[in-house]
């Protein structure tokens, strides 16, 4: 999975809103049961509270599960 922060901007020349992804992070989530449960190889501070804890892991596992359901409805 690739996660990134989307920054919205404005291009004055074209008068259009712009979208830029910053702080892109790649994570790997593995499943041996068809996407019902996942194992994360590396957990990072996802919620920005300064520590790597169970809340970060829960958010990443929820994203992995949602991604798997999108790919395999």
N, CA, C and O atoms as a CHARMM CRD file, in Angstrom:
* protein
*
  292
    1    1 UNK  N      0.84300  -1.16300   0.00000 PROA 1      0.00000
    2    1 UNK  CA     0.00000   0.00000   0.00000 PROA 1      0.00000
    3    1 UNK  C      0.89100   1.22800   0.00000 PROA 1      0.00000
    4    1 UNK  O      1.97100   1.23200   0.59000 PROA 1      0.00000
    5    2 UNK  N      0.43100   2.24800  -0.65600 PROA 2      0.00000
    6    2 UNK  CA     1.10400   3.54300  -0.60500 PROA 2      0.00000
    7    2 UNK  C      0.15600   4.51900   0.07100 PROA 2      0.00000
    8    2 UNK  O     -1.00300   4.66000  -0.32000 PROA 2      0.00000
    9    3 UNK  N      0.66400   5.17500   1.07500 PROA 3      0.00000
   10    3 UNK  CA    -0.11400   6.18100   1.78300 PROA 3      0.00000
   11    3 UNK  C      0.56800   7.51900   1.58400 PROA 3      0.00000
   12    3 UNK  O      1.79700   7.59200   1.54800 PROA 3      0.00000
   13    4 UNK  N     -0.21400   8.57500   1.45600 PROA 4      0.00000
   14    4 UNK  CA     0.35700   9.89900   1.29100 PROA 4      0.00000
   15    4 UNK  C     -0.60100  10.94900   1.78900 PROA 4      0.00000
   16    4 UNK  O     -1.80500  10.71600   1.90200 PROA 4      0.00000
   17    5 UNK  N     -0.06000  12.09000   2.08000 PROA 5      0.00000
   18    5 UNK  CA    -0.85300  13.23800   2.50300 PROA 5      0.00000
   19    5 UNK  C     -1.16300  14.07500   1.27300 PROA 5      0.00000
   20    5 UNK  O     -0.25300  14.47200   0.54500 PROA 5      0.00000
   21    6 UNK  N     -2.43200  14.34400   1.03900 PROA 6      0.00000
   22    6 UNK  CA    -2.82800  15.15000  -0.10800 PROA 6      0.00000
   23    6 UNK  C     -2.86800  16.62700   0.29500 PROA 6      0.00000
   24    6 UNK  O     -3.52900  17.00900   1.26000 PROA 6      0.00000
   25    7 UNK  N     -2.14400  17.44100  -0.47000 PROA 7      0.00000
   26    7 UNK  CA    -2.12100  18.87400  -0.23000 PROA 7      0.00000
   27    7 UNK  C     -2.84400  19.54900  -1.39400 PROA 7      0.00000
   28    7 UNK  O     -2.49500  19.35000  -2.55800 PROA 7      0.00000
   29    8 UNK  N     -3.85200  20.34800  -1.06200 PROA 8      0.00000
   30    8 UNK  CA    -4.60800  21.06500  -2.08500 PROA 8      0.00000
   31    8 UNK  C     -3.98300  22.43600  -2.29200 PROA 8      0.00000
   32    8 UNK  O     -3.55000  23.08600  -1.34100 PROA 8      0.00000
   33    9 UNK  N     -3.94200  22.86200  -3.53900 PROA 9      0.00000
   34    9 UNK  CA    -3.39500  24.17100  -3.87200 PROA 9      0.00000
   35    9 UNK  C     -4.20400  24.80400  -4.99000 PROA 9      0.00000
   36    9 UNK  O     -5.27100  24.31600  -5.36000 PROA 9      0.00000
   37   10 UNK  N     -3.68200  25.89100  -5.51600 PROA 10     0.00000
   38   10 UNK  CA    -4.36600  26.60200  -6.58700 PROA 10     0.00000
   39   10 UNK  C     -3.33100  27.13300  -7.56800 PROA 10     0.00000
   40   10 UNK  O     -2.37300  27.80300  -7.18200 PROA 10     0.00000
   41   11 UNK  N     -3.54200  26.82200  -8.84300 PROA 11     0.00000
   42   11 UNK  CA    -2.66900  27.31500  -9.90400 PROA 11     0.00000
   43   11 UNK  C     -3.29900  28.58600 -10.46400 PROA 11     0.00000
   44   11 UNK  O     -4.35000  28.54500 -11.10300 PROA 11     0.00000
   45   12 UNK  N     -2.63700  29.71600 -10.21300 PROA 12     0.00000
   46   12 UNK  CA    -3.19800  30.99500 -10.65200 PROA 12     0.00000
   47   12 UNK  C     -3.20700  31.15100 -12.16300 PROA 12     0.00000
   48   12 UNK  O     -4.08700  31.81800 -12.70700 PROA 12     0.00000
   49   13 UNK  N     -2.23400  30.54300 -12.85800 PROA 13     0.00000
   50   13 UNK  CA    -2.17500  30.66700 -14.31700 PROA 13     0.00000
   51   13 UNK  C     -3.34400  29.96100 -14.98500 PROA 13     0.00000
   52   13 UNK  O     -3.96600  30.51300 -15.89300 PROA 13     0.00000
   53   14 UNK  N     -3.64800  28.73900 -14.54300 PROA 14     0.00000
   54   14 UNK  CA    -4.73500  27.96800 -15.15200 PROA 14     0.00000
   55   14 UNK  C     -6.05200  28.10700 -14.39300 PROA 14     0.00000
   56   14 UNK  O     -7.09400  27.63100 -14.84400 PROA 14     0.00000
   57   15 UNK  N     -5.99300  28.76500 -13.23400 PROA 15     0.00000
   58   15 UNK  CA    -7.17200  28.96500 -12.37900 PROA 15     0.00000
   59   15 UNK  C     -7.82400  27.63700 -12.01900 PROA 15     0.00000
   60   15 UNK  O     -9.04800  27.50700 -12.01000 PROA 15     0.00000
   61   16 UNK  N     -6.97900  26.65700 -11.72400 PROA 16     0.00000
   62   16 UNK  CA    -7.47500  25.33100 -11.35200 PROA 16     0.00000
   63   16 UNK  C     -6.91600  24.92500 -10.00000 PROA 16     0.00000
   64   16 UNK  O     -5.82500  25.33300  -9.59900 PROA 16     0.00000
   65   17 UNK  N     -7.69700  24.11400  -9.31700 PROA 17     0.00000
   66   17 UNK  CA    -7.23500  23.56100  -8.05000 PROA 17     0.00000
   67   17 UNK  C     -6.22600  22.45300  -8.34500 PROA 17     0.00000
   68   17 UNK  O     -6.40500  21.68400  -9.29000 PROA 17     0.00000
   69   18 UNK  N     -5.18000  22.37000  -7.55000 PROA 18     0.00000
   70   18 UNK  CA    -4.16000  21.34400  -7.73800 PROA 18     0.00000
   71   18 UNK  C     -4.16700  20.37300  -6.55800 PROA 18     0.00000
   72   18 UNK  O     -4.59700  20.71500  -5.45700 PROA 18     0.00000
   73   19 UNK  N     -3.68900  19.16900  -6.80800 PROA 19     0.00000
   74   19 UNK  CA    -3.58300  18.12600  -5.78900 PROA 19     0.00000
   75   19 UNK  C     -2.15500  17.58800  -5.83800 PROA 19     0.00000
   76   19 UNK  O     -1.66600  17.20600  -6.90200 PROA 19     0.00000
   77   20 UNK  N     -1.49500  17.56000  -4.69800 PROA 20     0.00000
   78   20 UNK  CA    -0.13800  17.04400  -4.62500 PROA 20     0.00000
   79   20 UNK  C     -0.05500  16.05400  -3.47200 PROA 20     0.00000
   80   20 UNK  O     -0.56200  16.32200  -2.38300 PROA 20     0.00000
   81   21 UNK  N      0.58200  14.91400  -3.70800 PROA 21     0.00000
   82   21 UNK  CA     0.80100  13.94600  -2.63900 PROA 21     0.00000
   83   21 UNK  C      2.18700  14.16500  -2.05100 PROA 21     0.00000
   84   21 UNK  O      3.17600  14.22600  -2.78200 PROA 21     0.00000
   85   22 UNK  N      2.25600  14.28200  -0.73800 PROA 22     0.00000
   86   22 UNK  CA     3.52900  14.45000  -0.03700 PROA 22     0.00000
   87   22 UNK  C      3.61500  13.40400   1.06300 PROA 22     0.00000
   88   22 UNK  O      2.61800  12.76400   1.39800 PROA 22     0.00000
   89   23 UNK  N      4.78600  13.23200   1.61300 PROA 23     0.00000
   90   23 UNK  CA     5.01800  12.26800   2.69900 PROA 23     0.00000
   91   23 UNK  C      4.51500  10.87400   2.33900 PROA 23     0.00000
   92   23 UNK  O      3.82900  10.22900   3.13100 PROA 23     0.00000
   93   24 UNK  N      4.86100  10.41800   1.14100 PROA 24     0.00000
   94   24 UNK  CA     4.40200   9.11800   0.67400 PROA 24     0.00000
   95   24 UNK  C      5.15500   8.01300   1.41400 PROA 24     0.00000
   96   24 UNK  O      6.38000   8.04500   1.52900 PROA 24     0.00000
   97   25 UNK  N      4.40500   7.04700   1.90800 PROA 25     0.00000
   98   25 UNK  CA     4.95100   5.92100   2.65000 PROA 25     0.00000
   99   25 UNK  C      4.46200   4.63300   2.01000 PROA 25     0.00000
  100   25 UNK  O      3.28200   4.51500   1.67900 PROA 25     0.00000
  101   26 UNK  N      5.34200   3.68100   1.83400 PROA 26     0.00000
  102   26 UNK  CA     4.95200   2.36800   1.32100 PROA 26     0.00000
  103   26 UNK  C      4.95100   1.37100   2.46800 PROA 26     0.00000
  104   26 UNK  O      5.90700   1.30000   3.24100 PROA 26     0.00000
  105   27 UNK  N      3.87700   0.60300   2.57300 PROA 27     0.00000
  106   27 UNK  CA     3.74600  -0.41300   3.60600 PROA 27     0.00000
  107   27 UNK  C      3.28600  -1.71600   2.97000 PROA 27     0.00000
  108   27 UNK  O      2.56800  -1.71400   1.97000 PROA 27     0.00000
  109   28 UNK  N      3.70200  -2.81200   3.55400 PROA 28     0.00000
  110   28 UNK  CA     3.28500  -4.12200   3.06600 PROA 28     0.00000
  111   28 UNK  C      2.44200  -4.79800   4.13400 PROA 28     0.00000
  112   28 UNK  O      2.84700  -4.89700   5.29200 PROA 28     0.00000
  113   29 UNK  N      1.27300  -5.25700   3.73300 PROA 29     0.00000
  114   29 UNK  CA     0.38600  -6.01300   4.61000 PROA 29     0.00000
  115   29 UNK  C      0.16400  -7.37300   3.95300 PROA 29     0.00000
  116   29 UNK  O     -0.18500  -7.44900   2.77500 PROA 29     0.00000
  117   30 UNK  N      0.36600  -8.43900   4.71400 PROA 30     0.00000
  118   30 UNK  CA     0.27300  -9.79300   4.17800 PROA 30     0.00000
  119   30 UNK  C     -0.92600 -10.51600   4.76800 PROA 30     0.00000
  120   30 UNK  O     -1.22300 -10.38700   5.95500 PROA 30     0.00000
  121   31 UNK  N     -1.61400 -11.28100   3.92200 PROA 31     0.00000
  122   31 UNK  CA    -2.76600 -12.06100   4.36800 PROA 31     0.00000
  123   31 UNK  C     -2.63300 -13.48500   3.85000 PROA 31     0.00000
  124   31 UNK  O     -2.30100 -13.71200   2.68700 PROA 31     0.00000
  125   32 UNK  N     -2.89600 -14.42500   4.72100 PROA 32     0.00000
  126   32 UNK  CA    -2.88900 -15.83700   4.33100 PROA 32     0.00000
  127   32 UNK  C     -4.28600 -16.43600   4.31100 PROA 32     0.00000
  128   32 UNK  O     -4.44200 -17.63800   4.09400 PROA 32     0.00000
  129   33 UNK  N     -5.29900 -15.61300   4.53400 PROA 33     0.00000
  130   33 UNK  CA    -6.66400 -16.12900   4.59900 PROA 33     0.00000
  131   33 UNK  C     -7.62400 -15.35000   3.70400 PROA 33     0.00000
  132   33 UNK  O     -8.78900 -15.15500   4.05000 PROA 33     0.00000
  133   34 UNK  N     -7.13100 -14.91500   2.56600 PROA 34     0.00000
  134   34 UNK  CA    -7.99000 -14.23600   1.59700 PROA 34     0.00000
  135   34 UNK  C     -8.38200 -12.82000   1.99300 PROA 34     0.00000
  136   34 UNK  O     -9.40200 -12.31200   1.52800 PROA 34     0.00000
  137   35 UNK  N     -7.60600 -12.18600   2.82800 PROA 35     0.00000
  138   35 UNK  CA    -7.88500 -10.79900   3.18700 PROA 35     0.00000
  139   35 UNK  C     -8.71700 -10.61300   4.43100 PROA 35     0.00000
  140   35 UNK  O     -9.17200  -9.50100   4.69700 PROA 35     0.00000
  141   36 UNK  N     -8.93400 -11.66200   5.20600 PROA 36     0.00000
  142   36 UNK  CA    -9.70200 -11.52400   6.44600 PROA 36     0.00000
  143   36 UNK  C     -8.84200 -10.95500   7.56900 PROA 36     0.00000
  144   36 UNK  O     -9.31900 -10.13500   8.35300 PROA 36     0.00000
  145   37 UNK  N     -7.60100 -11.37100   7.65700 PROA 37     0.00000
  146   37 UNK  CA    -6.66000 -10.84100   8.64000 PROA 37     0.00000
  147   37 UNK  C     -5.34700 -10.51600   7.93400 PROA 37     0.00000
  148   37 UNK  O     -5.04800 -11.06600   6.87400 PROA 37     0.00000
  149   38 UNK  N     -4.57700  -9.62500   8.52700 PROA 38     0.00000
  150   38 UNK  CA    -3.33600  -9.16100   7.92200 PROA 38     0.00000
  151   38 UNK  C     -2.22300  -9.10600   8.94300 PROA 38     0.00000
  152   38 UNK  O     -2.45600  -8.93600  10.13900 PROA 38     0.00000
  153   39 UNK  N     -1.00900  -9.25500   8.44700 PROA 39     0.00000
  154   39 UNK  CA     0.19500  -9.05000   9.23400 PROA 39     0.00000
  155   39 UNK  C      0.95200  -7.90200   8.60200 PROA 39     0.00000
  156   39 UNK  O      1.11700  -7.85600   7.38300 PROA 39     0.00000
  157   40 UNK  N      1.41100  -6.97800   9.42600 PROA 40     0.00000
  158   40 UNK  CA     2.18100  -5.84100   8.94200 PROA 40     0.00000
  159   40 UNK  C      3.64200  -6.07200   9.25700 PROA 40     0.00000
  160   40 UNK  O      3.99300  -6.41300  10.38700 PROA 40     0.00000
  161   41 UNK  N      4.49200  -5.88900   8.26700 PROA 41     0.00000
  162   41 UNK  CA     5.91700  -6.06700   8.48700 PROA 41     0.00000
  163   41 UNK  C      6.49100  -4.88000   9.26100 PROA 41     0.00000
  164   41 UNK  O      7.28600  -5.07700  10.18100 PROA 41     0.00000
  165   42 UNK  N      6.10800  -3.66300   8.91000 PROA 42     0.00000
  166   42 UNK  CA     6.61000  -2.46500   9.56600 PROA 42     0.00000
  167   42 UNK  C      5.43200  -1.57700   9.91600 PROA 42     0.00000
  168   42 UNK  O      4.56400  -1.32900   9.08000 PROA 42     0.00000
  169   43 UNK  N      5.40100  -1.10600  11.13200 PROA 43     0.00000
  170   43 UNK  CA     4.35500  -0.17800  11.56500 PROA 43     0.00000
  171   43 UNK  C      5.01500   1.17100  11.81500 PROA 43     0.00000
  172   43 UNK  O      6.07700   1.24600  12.43300 PROA 43     0.00000
  173   44 UNK  N      4.38400   2.22900  11.33600 PROA 44     0.00000
  174   44 UNK  CA     4.90400   3.58700  11.50500 PROA 44     0.00000
  175   44 UNK  C      3.86400   4.44300  12.20400 PROA 44     0.00000
  176   44 UNK  O      2.70800   4.04200  12.34300 PROA 44     0.00000
  177   45 UNK  N      4.27600   5.61800  12.64200 PROA 45     0.00000
  178   45 UNK  CA     3.35900   6.56900  13.28200 PROA 45     0.00000
  179   45 UNK  C      2.43500   7.12800  12.21200 PROA 45     0.00000
  180   45 UNK  O      2.80400   8.05200  11.48700 PROA 45     0.00000
  181   46 UNK  N      1.24800   6.57400  12.11400 PROA 46     0.00000
  182   46 UNK  CA     0.28900   6.95100  11.07900 PROA 46     0.00000
  183   46 UNK  C     -0.61700   8.07800  11.54500 PROA 46     0.00000
  184   46 UNK  O     -0.96800   8.95200  10.75300 PROA 46     0.00000
  185   47 UNK  N     -1.00000   8.07400  12.81200 PROA 47     0.00000
  186   47 UNK  CA    -1.95000   9.07900  13.28700 PROA 47     0.00000
  187   47 UNK  C     -1.29400  10.38100  13.73100 PROA 47     0.00000
  188   47 UNK  O     -1.98900  11.31400  14.13400 PROA 47     0.00000
  189   48 UNK  N      0.04500  10.45800  13.66300 PROA 48     0.00000
  190   48 UNK  CA     0.73800  11.70300  13.92400 PROA 48     0.00000
  191   48 UNK  C      0.81100  12.13400  15.37000 PROA 48     0.00000
  192   48 UNK  O      1.07500  13.30300  15.65300 PROA 48     0.00000
  193   49 UNK  N      0.57900  11.20500  16.29900 PROA 49     0.00000
  194   49 UNK  CA     0.63300  11.58800  17.71100 PROA 49     0.00000
  195   49 UNK  C      2.02800  11.42400  18.31500 PROA 49     0.00000
  196   49 UNK  O      2.21100  11.62200  19.51600 PROA 49     0.00000
  197   50 UNK  N      3.01200  11.06400  17.48700 PROA 50     0.00000
  198   50 UNK  CA     4.38700  11.01300  17.94900 PROA 50     0.00000
  199   50 UNK  C      4.87100   9.67000  18.44200 PROA 50     0.00000
  200   50 UNK  O      6.05300   9.50800  18.74800 PROA 50     0.00000
  201   51 UNK  N      3.97500   8.70500  18.52400 PROA 51     0.00000
  202   51 UNK  CA     4.42500   7.37400  18.94600 PROA 51     0.00000
  203   51 UNK  C      3.84200   6.30600  18.03400 PROA 51     0.00000
  204   51 UNK  O      2.85400   6.53000  17.33400 PROA 51     0.00000
  205   52 UNK  N      4.46600   5.16300  18.05800 PROA 52     0.00000
  206   52 UNK  CA     3.98500   4.02200  17.27700 PROA 52     0.00000
  207   52 UNK  C      3.34100   3.06900  18.26900 PROA 52     0.00000
  208   52 UNK  O      4.01400   2.45000  19.09200 PROA 52     0.00000
  209   53 UNK  N      2.02500   2.96600  18.17100 PROA 53     0.00000
  210   53 UNK  CA     1.30100   2.16400  19.14900 PROA 53     0.00000
  211   53 UNK  C      0.21000   1.33600  18.47400 PROA 53     0.00000
  212   53 UNK  O      0.13100   1.26100  17.24800 PROA 53     0.00000
  213   54 UNK  N     -0.60800   0.73500  19.28300 PROA 54     0.00000
  214   54 UNK  CA    -1.67900  -0.13200  18.77800 PROA 54     0.00000
  215   54 UNK  C     -2.66800   0.63600  17.89900 PROA 54     0.00000
  216   54 UNK  O     -3.24100   0.06700  16.97000 PROA 54     0.00000
  217   55 UNK  N     -2.87000   1.92500  18.18700 PROA 55     0.00000
  218   55 UNK  CA    -3.79300   2.73600  17.37000 PROA 55     0.00000
  219   55 UNK  C     -3.29000   2.85200  15.93100 PROA 55     0.00000
  220   55 UNK  O     -4.08200   2.81200  14.99000 PROA 55     0.00000
  221   56 UNK  N     -1.96600   2.99600  15.76100 PROA 56     0.00000
  222   56 UNK  CA    -1.39700   3.05500  14.41000 PROA 56     0.00000
  223   56 UNK  C     -1.62000   1.73300  13.68600 PROA 56     0.00000
  224   56 UNK  O     -2.01000   1.71200  12.51900 PROA 56     0.00000
  225   57 UNK  N     -1.37000   0.63100  14.38600 PROA 57     0.00000
  226   57 UNK  CA    -1.54500  -0.69100  13.77600 PROA 57     0.00000
  227   57 UNK  C     -3.00500  -0.93000  13.39700 PROA 57     0.00000
  228   57 UNK  O     -3.28200  -1.48300  12.33200 PROA 57     0.00000
  229   58 UNK  N     -3.93200  -0.52500  14.24400 PROA 58     0.00000
  230   58 UNK  CA    -5.35800  -0.70200  13.94300 PROA 58     0.00000
  231   58 UNK  C     -5.75700   0.06700  12.68500 PROA 58     0.00000
  232   58 UNK  O     -6.49400  -0.45400  11.84900 PROA 58     0.00000
  233   59 UNK  N     -5.28200   1.28200  12.54900 PROA 59     0.00000
  234   59 UNK  CA    -5.60400   2.09300  11.35800 PROA 59     0.00000
  235   59 UNK  C     -5.04800   1.44500  10.08700 PROA 59     0.00000
  236   59 UNK  O     -5.73200   1.38200   9.06500 PROA 59     0.00000
  237   60 UNK  N     -3.80600   0.96700  10.15900 PROA 60     0.00000
  238   60 UNK  CA    -3.20700   0.33000   8.99100 PROA 60     0.00000
  239   60 UNK  C     -3.90800  -0.96400   8.62300 PROA 60     0.00000
  240   60 UNK  O     -4.10900  -1.24500   7.44100 PROA 60     0.00000
  241   61 UNK  N     -4.28100  -1.75500   9.62000 PROA 61     0.00000
  242   61 UNK  CA    -4.99200  -2.99800   9.33400 PROA 61     0.00000
  243   61 UNK  C     -6.36900  -2.72100   8.73700 PROA 61     0.00000
  244   61 UNK  O     -6.82100  -3.46400   7.86600 PROA 61     0.00000
  245   62 UNK  N     -7.03700  -1.67400   9.18600 PROA 62     0.00000
  246   62 UNK  CA    -8.33500  -1.29500   8.60600 PROA 62     0.00000
  247   62 UNK  C     -8.16600  -0.87400   7.15000 PROA 62     0.00000
  248   62 UNK  O     -8.98900  -1.23100   6.30600 PROA 62     0.00000
  249   63 UNK  N     -7.10900  -0.12000   6.84500 PROA 63     0.00000
  250   63 UNK  CA    -6.84600   0.27000   5.45800 PROA 63     0.00000
  251   63 UNK  C     -6.54600  -0.93500   4.58500 PROA 63     0.00000
  252   63 UNK  O     -7.03200  -1.02200   3.45700 PROA 63     0.00000
  253   64 UNK  N     -5.74300  -1.87100   5.10000 PROA 64     0.00000
  254   64 UNK  CA    -5.41700  -3.07600   4.33300 PROA 64     0.00000
  255   64 UNK  C     -6.66200  -3.89200   4.05700 PROA 64     0.00000
  256   64 UNK  O     -6.83900  -4.41300   2.95600 PROA 64     0.00000
  257   65 UNK  N     -7.52200  -4.00400   5.05200 PROA 65     0.00000
  258   65 UNK  CA    -8.76500  -4.76300   4.88100 PROA 65     0.00000
  259   65 UNK  C     -9.68000  -4.10100   3.84800 PROA 65     0.00000
  260   65 UNK  O    -10.25200  -4.78700   3.00100 PROA 65     0.00000
  261   66 UNK  N     -9.81900  -2.78200   3.91300 PROA 66     0.00000
  262   66 UNK  CA   -10.65200  -2.06400   2.94400 PROA 66     0.00000
  263   66 UNK  C    -10.08400  -2.20100   1.53300 PROA 66     0.00000
  264   66 UNK  O    -10.83500  -2.40000   0.57900 PROA 66     0.00000
  265   67 UNK  N     -8.77600  -2.09600   1.39800 PROA 67     0.00000
  266   67 UNK  CA    -8.12600  -2.23800   0.09500 PROA 67     0.00000
  267   67 UNK  C     -8.37400  -3.62400  -0.48900 PROA 67     0.00000
  268   67 UNK  O     -8.64900  -3.76100  -1.68100 PROA 67     0.00000
  269   68 UNK  N     -8.27600  -4.65700   0.35700 PROA 68     0.00000
  270   68 UNK  CA    -8.51800  -6.01700  -0.11600 PROA 68     0.00000
  271   68 UNK  C     -9.95300  -6.19700  -0.57100 PROA 68     0.00000
  272   68 UNK  O    -10.20400  -6.89100  -1.55600 PROA 68     0.00000
  273   69 UNK  N    -10.90700  -5.58100   0.13100 PROA 69     0.00000
  274   69 UNK  CA   -12.33300  -5.69600  -0.25000 PROA 69     0.00000
  275   69 UNK  C    -12.59700  -4.96900  -1.56900 PROA 69     0.00000
  276   69 UNK  O    -13.45300  -5.39100  -2.34600 PROA 69     0.00000
  277   70 UNK  N    -11.87000  -3.88400  -1.82400 PROA 70     0.00000
  278   70 UNK  CA   -12.03700  -3.17300  -3.09200 PROA 70     0.00000
  279   70 UNK  C    -11.53200  -4.02600  -4.24600 PROA 70     0.00000
  280   70 UNK  O    -12.17700  -4.11800  -5.29000 PROA 70     0.00000
  281   71 UNK  N    -10.36900  -4.65000  -4.04900 PROA 71     0.00000
  282   71 UNK  CA    -9.78800  -5.48600  -5.10800 PROA 71     0.00000
  283   71 UNK  C    -10.52500  -6.80200  -5.31200 PROA 71     0.00000
  284   71 UNK  O    -10.58500  -7.32200  -6.42600 PROA 71     0.00000
  285   72 UNK  N    -11.08600  -7.34000  -4.23000 PROA 72     0.00000
  286   72 UNK  CA   -11.78900  -8.63800  -4.29200 PROA 72     0.00000
  287   72 UNK  C    -13.15200  -8.49700  -3.62200 PROA 72     0.00000
  288   72 UNK  O    -13.34000  -8.95200  -2.49400 PROA 72     0.00000
  289   73 UNK  N    -14.11300  -7.86100  -4.31800 PROA 73     0.00000
  290   73 UNK  CA   -15.42600  -7.62200  -3.69400 PROA 73     0.00000
  291   73 UNK  C    -16.19900  -8.87900  -3.38000 PROA 73     0.00000
  292   73 UNK  O    -17.31000  -8.80500  -2.85700 PROA 73     0.00000
